[in-house]
């Protein structure tokens, strides 16, 4: 059940991040950043709960998943910062999109 919630949150994160990084007005970029952060932290919370529930059997894969999520968060914050300060970095936007699609694939594969 937690993995299904995680997959849904990744889809929401993918949509909010993509819309936010393609927004033209800085206020809308900030609004989508807030929604992306909210969905990210809920996803991180669900992943940590999953790591505690399946501590003995899936601990290594859960820790690697949480590290992957932290790296994704760093890239997401960097992309939004560049979008708010300048016109953004399209290469970083594509990289973040690919990383989120890979995260969705990993999450669906683990179900």
PyMOL commands that set and color helices and strands:
alter all, ss='L'
color gray80, all
select helices_A, chain A and resi 2-21+26-53+59-85+90-110
alter helices_A, ss='H'
color red, helices_A
deselect
rebuild
show_as cartoon
